[in-house]
Amino acid sequence: ARVQSGLRMLFEQALEAQKIWNPGPFWNEPDVRARLAKIPVGLSRELLRQNTVKYLLTGFMGSGKSTVGRIAAEKLGIPFVDLDDRIRMAAGKSIPDLFSQDGEPAFRRMETRVLEETLREPGSALVATGGGALLQDASMAVVEDAPALVVLLDTRLESILRRVGRKTGRPLLDGDARDKADLLYSQRMPEYLARADLVIDNTGPNGAGETARELIAALGCGEEGE
């Protein structure tokens, strides 16, 4: 079941109560609403600082998880983690080499292990996962046991192909990249949607910065367009 924070609702209820019990000219000042609107944002960011939450970005390869994730993490003031970078460091080799030398099952086992280690780390973080990371039952079992929120960056295939080009360097797209991408995308998108707690469109014309702002607003930690 998709969920949404109730913090803003609680704040609005408290605000209405204050108007009843503490009436006065303050509530009619021109900028009072703008000033009050900043309070839930500050509350959300303070809760994020005090309570560990891992925001896991998922989506098709090339959907902008690393780019959007870095921008959003910086604005939120929490660490950014690229799961594939950690896998490369743990294995001492590139992702294509892992696939070709050890096979996909070995790569997936390492991916799940590194994901579990990341989720166990103290503090909140924004984590960009690989395109297939959260499609594995073992990985999702780890996620379900952690304080984590899965965020899908919903990006159309045409936009992805324009970004990554034909020579992708991605193991699952070796050979005829376009045909494989079409098939893989159609297979994976329903699974991404089924696993996501939150879906953010990343196909619009405004770029990664605007997507990051929309993501932060959807998390309750900022205003859309901020």
Accessible surface in RSA format (square Angstrom, percent):
REM  Atomic radii and reference values for relative SASA: ProtOr
REM  Chains: A
REM  Algorithm: Lee & Richards
REM  Probe-radius: 1.40
REM  Slices: 20
REM RES _ NUM      All-atoms   Total-Side   Main-Chain    Non-polar    All polar
REM                ABS   REL    ABS   REL    ABS   REL    ABS   REL    ABS   REL
RES ALA A   1   138.13 127.0  61.78  95.3  76.35 173.7  78.32 110.3  59.80 158.4
RES ARG A   2   142.40  59.8 111.68  56.9  30.72  73.2  54.33  74.2  88.07  53.4
RES VAL A   3   103.47  68.1  81.23  73.5  22.24  53.6  88.63  77.0  14.84  40.2
RES GLN A   4   163.13  91.2 131.14  95.8  31.99  76.2  42.68  90.8 120.45  91.4
RES SER A   5    75.67  63.9  44.55  59.5  31.12  71.7  43.73  93.1  31.95  44.8
RES GLY A   6    32.03  39.5   0.00   N/A  32.03  39.5  21.71  59.6  10.32  23.1
RES LEU A   7    36.44  20.3  33.20  23.8   3.24   8.1  34.25  24.1   2.19   5.9
RES ARG A   8    96.19  40.4  94.17  48.0   2.02   4.8  58.17  79.5  38.02  23.0
RES MET A   9   115.11  59.6 106.48  70.5   8.64  20.6  75.65  64.3  39.46  52.3
RES LEU A  10   103.08  57.4  97.92  70.1   5.15  13.0  98.28  69.0   4.79  12.9
RES PHE A  11    25.74  12.9  20.25  12.5   5.48  14.3  25.37  15.4   0.37   1.1
RES GLU A  12    49.49  28.4  49.22  37.2   0.27   0.6  34.43  66.6  15.07  12.3
RES GLN A  13   103.10  57.7  92.81  67.8  10.30  24.5  42.09  89.6  61.02  46.3
RES ALA A  14    55.56  51.1  47.39  73.1   8.17  18.6  54.56  76.8   1.00   2.6
RES LEU A  15     8.90   5.0   6.32   4.5   2.58   6.5   8.63   6.1   0.27   0.7
RES GLU A  16    88.50  50.8  88.43  66.9   0.07   0.2  44.09  85.3  44.41  36.3
RES ALA A  17    39.91  36.7  36.96  57.0   2.95   6.7  39.21  55.2   0.71   1.9
RES GLN A  18    87.52  48.9  87.52  64.0   0.00   0.0  22.40  47.7  65.12  49.4
RES LYS A  19    73.33  35.8  64.64  39.7   8.70  20.7  34.18  30.8  39.16  41.7
RES ILE A  20   125.04  71.2 103.67  77.2  21.37  51.5 109.94  79.2  15.10  41.0
RES TRP A  21   197.21  79.1 173.98  84.2  23.22  54.5 155.57  83.0  41.64  67.5
RES ASN A  22    81.52  56.2  71.81  69.4   9.71  23.4  25.03  60.2  56.49  54.6
RES PRO A  23   102.40  74.6  77.85  71.0  24.54  89.2  79.51  65.6  22.88 142.2
RES GLY A  24    33.75  41.6   0.00   N/A  33.75  41.6  24.60  67.5   9.15  20.5
RES PRO A  25   116.87  85.2 110.26 100.5   6.61  24.0 114.05  94.2   2.82  17.5
RES PHE A  26    75.65  37.8  74.50  46.1   1.15   3.0  75.27  45.6   0.39   1.1
RES TRP A  27    51.07  20.5  35.58  17.2  15.49  36.4  34.17  18.2  16.90  27.4
RES ASN A  28   128.93  88.9 100.13  96.8  28.80  69.4  33.89  81.6  95.04  91.9
RES GLU A  29    71.18  40.9  64.41  48.7   6.77  16.1  25.70  49.7  45.48  37.1
RES PRO A  30   141.44 103.1 101.38  92.4  40.06 145.6 113.42  93.6  28.02 174.2
RES ASP A  31    70.87  49.6  66.91  66.6   3.96   9.4  35.70  84.0  35.17  35.1
RES VAL A  32    12.49   8.2  12.49  11.3   0.00   0.0  12.49  10.9   0.00   0.0
RES ARG A  33   121.13  50.9 121.07  61.7   0.06   0.1  73.23 100.1  47.90  29.0
RES ALA A  34    62.15  57.1  51.14  78.9  11.01  25.0  58.51  82.4   3.64   9.6
RES ARG A  35   112.96  47.4 104.97  53.5   7.99  19.0  42.20  57.7  70.76  42.9
RES LEU A  36    20.97  11.7  20.97  15.0   0.00   0.0  20.97  14.7   0.00   0.0
RES ALA A  37    33.74  31.0  29.29  45.2   4.46  10.1  33.69  47.4   0.05   0.1
RES LYS A  38   151.32  73.8 144.30  88.5   7.02  16.7  89.47  80.5  61.85  65.9
RES ILE A  39    76.05  43.3  69.43  51.7   6.63  16.0  75.18  54.1   0.88   2.4
RES PRO A  40     2.59   1.9   2.59   2.4   0.00   0.0   2.59   2.1   0.00   0.0
RES VAL A  41    16.41  10.8  16.41  14.9   0.00   0.0  16.41  14.3   0.00   0.0
RES GLY A  42    40.67  50.2   0.00   N/A  40.67  50.2  35.27  96.8   5.40  12.1
RES LEU A  43    77.80  43.3  76.06  54.4   1.74   4.4  76.76  53.9   1.04   2.8
RES SER A  44    14.76  12.5   9.96  13.3   4.80  11.1   6.09  13.0   8.67  12.1
RES ARG A  45    73.81  31.0  67.88  34.6   5.93  14.1  32.63  44.6  41.19  25.0
RES GLU A  46    67.56  38.8  65.17  49.3   2.38   5.7  37.33  72.2  30.22  24.7
RES LEU A  47    87.71  48.8  86.72  62.0   0.99   2.5  87.02  61.1   0.70   1.9
RES LEU A  48     9.33   5.2   4.82   3.4   4.52  11.4   8.21   5.8   1.12   3.0
RES ARG A  49   172.77  72.5 140.95  71.8  31.82  75.8  72.60  99.2 100.17  60.7
RES GLN A  50   114.61  64.1  78.04  57.0  36.57  87.1  22.62  48.1  91.99  69.8
RES ASN A  51    75.84  52.3  71.61  69.2   4.23  10.2  27.19  65.4  48.64  47.0
RES THR A  52    51.29  36.5  36.81  37.3  14.48  34.5  18.77  25.2  32.53  49.2
RES VAL A  53    38.80  25.5  38.80  35.1   0.00   0.0  38.80  33.7   0.00   0.0
RES LYS A  54     1.92   0.9   1.92   1.2   0.00   0.0   1.92   1.7   0.00   0.0
RES TYR A  55    19.82   9.3  19.82  11.3   0.00   0.0   3.87   2.9  15.95  19.7
RES LEU A  56     0.00   0.0   0.00   0.0   0.00   0.0   0.00   0.0   0.00   0.0
RES LEU A  57     0.00   0.0   0.00   0.0   0.00   0.0   0.00   0.0   0.00   0.0
RES THR A  58     1.65   1.2   1.65   1.7   0.00   0.0   1.04   1.4   0.61   0.9
RES GLY A  59     0.00   0.0   0.00   N/A   0.00   0.0   0.00   0.0   0.00   0.0
RES PHE A  60     3.47   1.7   2.14   1.3   1.33   3.5   2.14   1.3   1.33   3.8
RES MET A  61    14.79   7.7  13.68   9.1   1.12   2.7  14.73  12.5   0.06   0.1
RES GLY A  62    14.30  17.6   0.00   N/A  14.30  17.6   9.57  26.3   4.74  10.6
RES SER A  63     0.62   0.5   0.44   0.6   0.18   0.4   0.44   0.9   0.18   0.3
RES GLY A  64    17.78  21.9   0.00   N/A  17.78  21.9  15.50  42.5   2.28   5.1
RES LYS A  65    16.76   8.2  14.41   8.8   2.34   5.6   8.45   7.6   8.30   8.8
RES SER A  66    36.64  31.0  34.32  45.8   2.32   5.4  19.39  41.3  17.25  24.2
RES THR A  67    76.11  54.1  71.48  72.5   4.63  11.0  42.21  56.7  33.90  51.3
RES VAL A  68     0.63   0.4   0.63   0.6   0.00   0.0   0.63   0.5   0.00   0.0
RES GLY A  69     0.00   0.0   0.00   N/A   0.00   0.0   0.00   0.0   0.00   0.0
RES ARG A  70   119.04  50.0 113.77  58.0   5.27  12.5  50.98  69.7  68.05  41.2
RES ILE A  71    53.06  30.2  50.91  37.9   2.16   5.2  52.88  38.1   0.18   0.5
RES ALA A  72     0.00   0.0   0.00   0.0   0.00   0.0   0.00   0.0   0.00   0.0
RES ALA A  73     1.95   1.8   1.92   3.0   0.03   0.1   1.92   2.7   0.03   0.1
RES GLU A  74   147.14  84.5 123.17  93.2  23.97  57.1  50.33  97.3  96.81  79.0
RES LYS A  75    92.43  45.1  74.02  45.4  18.41  43.8  37.35  33.6  55.09  58.7
RES LEU A  76    13.31   7.4   0.00   0.0  13.31  33.5   0.49   0.3  12.82  34.5
RES GLY A  77    67.37  83.1   0.00   N/A  67.37  83.1  35.77  98.2  31.60  70.8
RES ILE A  78    22.12  12.6  11.40   8.5  10.72  25.8  14.43  10.4   7.69  20.9
RES PRO A  79    84.42  61.5  72.60  66.2  11.82  43.0  83.86  69.2   0.57   3.5
RES PHE A  80    48.05  24.0  19.65  12.2  28.41  73.9  19.65  11.9  28.41  81.3
RES VAL A  81    10.03   6.6   6.87   6.2   3.17   7.6  10.03   8.7   0.00   0.0
RES ASP A  82    22.86  16.0  17.35  17.3   5.50  13.0   2.18   5.1  20.67  20.6
RES LEU A  83     0.00   0.0   0.00   0.0   0.00   0.0   0.00   0.0   0.00   0.0
RES ASP A  84    37.28  26.1  37.03  36.9   0.24   0.6   4.31  10.1  32.97  32.9
RES ASP A  85    54.07  37.9  52.64  52.4   1.43   3.4  21.22  50.0  32.84  32.8
RES ARG A  86    76.26  32.0  73.05  37.2   3.20   7.6  25.26  34.5  51.00  30.9
RES ILE A  87     0.00   0.0   0.00   0.0   0.00   0.0   0.00   0.0   0.00   0.0
RES ARG A  88    88.81  37.3  85.07  43.4   3.74   8.9  32.69  44.7  56.12  34.0
RES MET A  89   161.63  83.7 131.45  87.0  30.17  71.8 114.09  97.0  47.54  63.0
RES ALA A  90    55.60  51.1  15.01  23.2  40.59  92.3  27.55  38.8  28.05  74.3
RES ALA A  91    24.88  22.9   1.52   2.4  23.36  53.1   6.35   8.9  18.54  49.1
RES GLY A  92    68.75  84.8   0.00   N/A  68.75  84.8  36.02  98.9  32.73  73.3
RES LYS A  93    64.15  31.3  50.36  30.9  13.79  32.8  42.44  38.2  21.72  23.1
RES SER A  94    43.15  36.5  37.45  50.0   5.70  13.1  34.00  72.4   9.15  12.8
RES ILE A  95    16.81   9.6  16.76  12.5   0.04   0.1  16.76  12.1   0.04   0.1
RES PRO A  96    58.61  42.7  55.65  50.7   2.96  10.8  56.12  46.3   2.50  15.5
RES ASP A  97    56.85  39.8  56.85  56.6   0.00   0.0   0.03   0.1  56.82  56.7
RES LEU A  98     5.81   3.2   5.81   4.2   0.00   0.0   5.81   4.1   0.00   0.0
RES PHE A  99    32.27  16.1  23.11  14.3   9.16  23.8  23.35  14.2   8.92  25.5
RES SER A 100    92.07  77.8  50.07  66.8  42.00  96.8  54.01 115.0  38.06  53.3
RES GLN A 101   115.72  64.7  78.55  57.4  37.17  88.5  36.60  77.9  79.12  60.0
RES ASP A 102    67.24  47.1  39.55  39.4  27.69  65.5  16.41  38.6  50.83  50.7
RES GLY A 103    24.71  30.5   0.00   N/A  24.71  30.5  23.39  64.2   1.32   3.0
RES GLU A 104    64.75  37.2  60.30  45.6   4.45  10.6  17.72  34.3  47.03  38.4
RES PRO A 105    89.64  65.3  82.26  75.0   7.38  26.8  88.89  73.4   0.75   4.6
RES ALA A 106    27.36  25.2  20.87  32.2   6.49  14.8  21.63  30.5   5.73  15.2
RES PHE A 107     6.96   3.5   6.96   4.3   0.00   0.0   6.96   4.2   0.00   0.0
RES ARG A 108    26.19  11.0  25.63  13.1   0.56   1.3  19.93  27.2   6.26   3.8
RES ARG A 109   160.84  67.5 149.71  76.3  11.13  26.5  77.89 106.5  82.94  50.3
RES MET A 110    41.20  21.3  37.42  24.8   3.78   9.0  40.52  34.4   0.68   0.9
RES GLU A 111     1.26   0.7   1.26   0.9   0.00   0.0   0.00   0.0   1.26   1.0
RES THR A 112    20.60  14.7  20.60  20.9   0.00   0.0  17.91  24.1   2.69   4.1
RES ARG A 113   105.87  44.4 102.53  52.3   3.33   7.9  58.47  79.9  47.39  28.7
RES VAL A 114     4.92   3.2   4.87   4.4   0.05   0.1   4.87   4.2   0.05   0.1
RES LEU A 115     0.00   0.0   0.00   0.0   0.00   0.0   0.00   0.0   0.00   0.0
RES GLU A 116    55.17  31.7  55.17  41.7   0.00   0.0   5.53  10.7  49.64  40.5
RES GLU A 117    84.93  48.8  79.22  59.9   5.71  13.6  40.83  79.0  44.10  36.0
RES THR A 118     0.52   0.4   0.52   0.5   0.00   0.0   0.09   0.1   0.43   0.6
RES LEU A 119     9.64   5.4   2.35   1.7   7.29  18.3   2.44   1.7   7.19  19.4
RES ARG A 120   180.94  76.0 149.34  76.1  31.59  75.2  58.64  80.1 122.30  74.1
RES GLU A 121    66.45  38.1  61.73  46.7   4.71  11.2  29.16  56.4  37.29  30.4
RES PRO A 122   130.12  94.8 104.62  95.4  25.51  92.7 112.85  93.2  17.27 107.3
RES GLY A 123    35.00  43.2   0.00   N/A  35.00  43.2  31.30  85.9   3.70   8.3
RES SER A 124    11.28   9.5   1.79   2.4   9.49  21.9   1.79   3.8   9.49  13.3
RES ALA A 125     5.66   5.2   5.66   8.7   0.00   0.0   5.66   8.0   0.00   0.0
RES LEU A 126     0.05   0.0   0.05   0.0   0.00   0.0   0.05   0.0   0.00   0.0
RES VAL A 127     0.00   0.0   0.00   0.0   0.00   0.0   0.00   0.0   0.00   0.0
RES ALA A 128     3.35   3.1   2.07   3.2   1.29   2.9   2.07   2.9   1.29   3.4
RES THR A 129     3.57   2.5   0.00   0.0   3.57   8.5   1.13   1.5   2.44   3.7
RES GLY A 130    10.42  12.8   0.00   N/A  10.42  12.8  10.10  27.7   0.32   0.7
RES GLY A 131    11.62  14.3   0.00   N/A  11.62  14.3   1.35   3.7  10.28  23.0
RES GLY A 132     3.40   4.2   0.00   N/A   3.40   4.2   0.04   0.1   3.37   7.5
RES ALA A 133     0.00   0.0   0.00   0.0   0.00   0.0   0.00   0.0   0.00   0.0
RES LEU A 134     1.39   0.8   1.08   0.8   0.32   0.8   1.08   0.8   0.32   0.8
RES LEU A 135    23.29  13.0  10.42   7.5  12.86  32.3  10.42   7.3  12.86  34.6
RES GLN A 136    50.60  28.3  48.39  35.4   2.21   5.3   8.89  18.9  41.71  31.6
RES ASP A 137   116.34  81.5 104.54 104.0  11.80  27.9  39.44  92.8  76.90  76.7
RES ALA A 138    61.42  56.5  48.06  74.2  13.37  30.4  56.94  80.2   4.48  11.9
RES SER A 139     0.03   0.0   0.03   0.0   0.00   0.0   0.00   0.0   0.03   0.0
RES MET A 140    22.22  11.5  22.22  14.7   0.00   0.0  22.22  18.9   0.00   0.0
RES ALA A 141    52.70  48.5  47.92  73.9   4.78  10.9  50.93  71.7   1.77   4.7
RES VAL A 142    25.16  16.6  19.09  17.3   6.07  14.6  23.53  20.4   1.63   4.4
RES VAL A 143     7.21   4.7   5.58   5.0   1.63   3.9   5.58   4.8   1.63   4.4
RES GLU A 144   131.33  75.4  96.61  73.1  34.72  82.7  41.99  81.2  89.33  72.9
RES ASP A 145   131.55  92.1  93.79  93.4  37.76  89.3  31.36  73.8 100.19  99.9
RES ALA A 146    23.21  21.3   7.38  11.4  15.83  36.0  11.09  15.6  12.12  32.1
RES PRO A 147    75.58  55.1  60.84  55.5  14.74  53.6  74.83  61.8   0.75   4.6
RES ALA A 148    26.93  24.8   0.00   0.0  26.93  61.3   0.91   1.3  26.02  68.9
RES LEU A 149    36.19  20.2  36.19  25.9   0.00   0.0  36.19  25.4   0.00   0.0
RES VAL A 150     2.92   1.9   2.92   2.6   0.00   0.0   2.92   2.5   0.00   0.0
RES VAL A 151     0.06   0.0   0.06   0.1   0.00   0.0   0.06   0.1   0.00   0.0
RES LEU A 152     0.71   0.4   0.71   0.5   0.00   0.0   0.71   0.5   0.00   0.0
RES LEU A 153     1.50   0.8   0.00   0.0   1.50   3.8   0.00   0.0   1.50   4.0
RES ASP A 154    44.07  30.9  43.28  43.1   0.79   1.9   1.81   4.3  42.26  42.1
RES THR A 155     2.21   1.6   0.14   0.1   2.07   4.9   0.14   0.2   2.07   3.1
RES ARG A 156   152.81  64.2 152.30  77.6   0.50   1.2  61.08  83.5  91.72  55.6
RES LEU A 157    19.58  10.9  16.85  12.1   2.73   6.9  16.85  11.8   2.73   7.3
RES GLU A 158    88.45  50.8  87.91  66.5   0.53   1.3  50.59  97.9  37.85  30.9
RES SER A 159     8.13   6.9   7.18   9.6   0.95   2.2   4.03   8.6   4.11   5.8
RES ILE A 160     1.65   0.9   1.65   1.2   0.00   0.0   1.65   1.2   0.00   0.0
RES LEU A 161    29.62  16.5  23.28  16.7   6.34  15.9  23.28  16.3   6.34  17.1
RES ARG A 162   178.68  75.0 144.03  73.4  34.65  82.5  78.10 106.7 100.58  61.0
RES ARG A 163   114.63  48.1  75.62  38.5  39.01  92.9  51.80  70.8  62.83  38.1
RES VAL A 164    31.41  20.7  10.53   9.5  20.87  50.3  17.20  14.9  14.21  38.5
RES GLY A 165    32.18  39.7   0.00   N/A  32.18  39.7  31.72  87.0   0.46   1.0
RES ARG A 166   158.52  66.6 138.52  70.6  20.00  47.6  69.28  94.7  89.24  54.1
RES LYS A 167   199.90  97.5 171.37 105.1  28.53  67.9 120.58 108.5  79.32  84.5
RES THR A 168    27.61  19.6   2.98   3.0  24.63  58.7   2.05   2.7  25.57  38.6
RES GLY A 169    61.15  75.4   0.00   N/A  61.15  75.4  41.71 114.5  19.44  43.5
RES ARG A 170    80.18  33.7  79.71  40.6   0.46   1.1  15.92  21.8  64.26  38.9
RES PRO A 171    30.85  22.5  17.38  15.8  13.47  49.0  19.50  16.1  11.35  70.6
RES LEU A 172    51.20  28.5  39.85  28.5  11.35  28.5  42.74  30.0   8.46  22.8
RES LEU A 173     6.10   3.4   1.98   1.4   4.12  10.3   2.13   1.5   3.97  10.7
RES ASP A 174    87.15  61.0  82.05  81.7   5.10  12.0  32.45  76.4  54.69  54.5
RES GLY A 175    72.90  89.9   0.00   N/A  72.90  89.9  40.69 111.7  32.21  72.1
RES ASP A 176    67.07  47.0  57.21  56.9   9.87  23.3  29.42  69.2  37.65  37.5
RES ALA A 177     4.37   4.0   4.30   6.6   0.07   0.2   4.30   6.1   0.07   0.2
RES ARG A 178    88.01  37.0  86.88  44.3   1.14   2.7  36.67  50.1  51.34  31.1
RES ASP A 179    90.27  63.2  82.84  82.5   7.43  17.6  27.01  63.6  63.25  63.1
RES LYS A 180    93.77  45.7  89.62  55.0   4.15   9.9  57.69  51.9  36.09  38.4
RES ALA A 181     0.13   0.1   0.13   0.2   0.00   0.0   0.13   0.2   0.00   0.0
RES ASP A 182    57.44  40.2  50.79  50.6   6.65  15.7  26.99  63.5  30.46  30.4
RES LEU A 183   108.88  60.6 104.58  74.8   4.30  10.8 108.68  76.3   0.19   0.5
RES LEU A 184    31.57  17.6  31.22  22.3   0.34   0.9  31.39  22.0   0.18   0.5
RES TYR A 185    37.99  17.7  37.99  21.6   0.00   0.0  30.81  23.2   7.18   8.8
RES SER A 186    67.98  57.4  49.32  65.8  18.66  43.0  47.20 100.5  20.78  29.1
RES GLN A 187    95.79  53.6  81.91  59.9  13.89  33.1  37.25  79.3  58.54  44.4
RES ARG A 188    18.06   7.6  18.06   9.2   0.00   0.0   4.46   6.1  13.60   8.2
RES MET A 189    24.47  12.7  24.47  16.2   0.00   0.0  22.15  18.8   2.32   3.1
RES PRO A 190    81.61  59.5  72.01  65.6   9.61  34.9  76.08  62.8   5.53  34.4
RES GLU A 191    65.98  37.9  64.41  48.7   1.57   3.7  24.01  46.4  41.97  34.3
RES TYR A 192     1.67   0.8   1.32   0.8   0.35   0.9   1.67   1.3   0.00   0.0
RES LEU A 193    70.69  39.4  69.38  49.6   1.31   3.3  69.61  48.9   1.08   2.9
RES ALA A 194    84.92  78.1  42.63  65.8  42.30  96.2  54.57  76.8  30.36  80.4
RES ARG A 195    57.95  24.3  45.30  23.1  12.65  30.1  18.30  25.0  39.66  24.0
RES ALA A 196     6.45   5.9   0.00   0.0   6.45  14.7   0.04   0.1   6.41  17.0
RES ASP A 197    38.08  26.7  35.35  35.2   2.73   6.5   0.72   1.7  37.36  37.3
RES LEU A 198    38.01  21.2  37.05  26.5   0.96   2.4  38.01  26.7   0.00   0.0
RES VAL A 199    54.05  35.6  31.39  28.4  22.66  54.6  31.39  27.3  22.66  61.5
RES ILE A 200    12.54   7.1  10.96   8.2   1.58   3.8  12.54   9.0   0.00   0.0
RES ASP A 201    81.21  56.9  70.64  70.3  10.57  25.0  34.13  80.3  47.08  47.0
RES ASN A 202     8.77   6.0   7.28   7.0   1.50   3.6   0.83   2.0   7.95   7.7
RES THR A 203    17.84  12.7   3.38   3.4  14.46  34.5   2.54   3.4  15.30  23.1
RES GLY A 204    41.39  51.0   0.00   N/A  41.39  51.0  25.13  69.0  16.26  36.4
RES PRO A 205   136.99  99.8  94.95  86.6  42.04 152.8 108.05  89.2  28.94 179.9
RES ASN A 206   104.26  71.9  76.01  73.5  28.25  68.0  16.24  39.1  88.03  85.1
RES GLY A 207    39.23  48.4   0.00   N/A  39.23  48.4  36.67 100.6   2.56   5.7
RES ALA A 208    28.66  26.3  17.65  27.2  11.00  25.0  18.59  26.2  10.07  26.7
RES GLY A 209    23.37  28.8   0.00   N/A  23.37  28.8  17.10  46.9   6.27  14.0
RES GLU A 210    31.33  18.0  30.96  23.4   0.38   0.9   5.89  11.4  25.44  20.8
RES THR A 211     8.56   6.1   8.09   8.2   0.48   1.1   0.43   0.6   8.14  12.3
RES ALA A 212     0.00   0.0   0.00   0.0   0.00   0.0   0.00   0.0   0.00   0.0
RES ARG A 213    65.71  27.6  63.57  32.4   2.14   5.1   5.95   8.1  59.76  36.2
RES GLU A 214    50.00  28.7  46.62  35.3   3.38   8.0  10.66  20.6  39.35  32.1
RES LEU A 215     0.85   0.5   0.85   0.6   0.00   0.0   0.85   0.6   0.00   0.0
RES ILE A 216     5.01   2.8   5.01   3.7   0.00   0.0   5.01   3.6   0.00   0.0
RES ALA A 217    23.83  21.9   9.41  14.5  14.42  32.8   9.70  13.7  14.13  37.4
RES ALA A 218    44.56  41.0  13.80  21.3  30.76  70.0  26.39  37.2  18.17  48.1
RES LEU A 219    21.18  11.8   4.17   3.0  17.00  42.7   8.87   6.2  12.31  33.1
RES GLY A 220    22.64  27.9   0.00   N/A  22.64  27.9  21.32  58.5   1.32   3.0
RES CYS A 221     2.54   1.9   2.54   2.8   0.00   0.0   0.00   0.0   2.54   2.7
RES GLY A 222     4.64   5.7   0.00   N/A   4.64   5.7   0.59   1.6   4.05   9.1
RES GLU A 223    72.66  41.7  70.58  53.4   2.07   4.9  37.16  71.9  35.50  29.0
RES GLU A 224   128.06  73.5 101.25  76.6  26.81  63.8  27.91  54.0 100.16  81.8
RES GLY A 225    54.23  66.9   0.00   N/A  54.23  66.9  23.94  65.7  30.28  67.8
RES GLU A 226   112.74  64.7  74.04  56.0  38.70  92.1  66.93 129.5  45.80  37.4
END  Absolute sums over single chains surface
CHAIN  1 A    12058.4       9455.1       2603.3       6775.8       5282.6
END  Absolute sums over all chains
TOTAL         12058.4       9455.1       2603.3       6775.8       5282.6
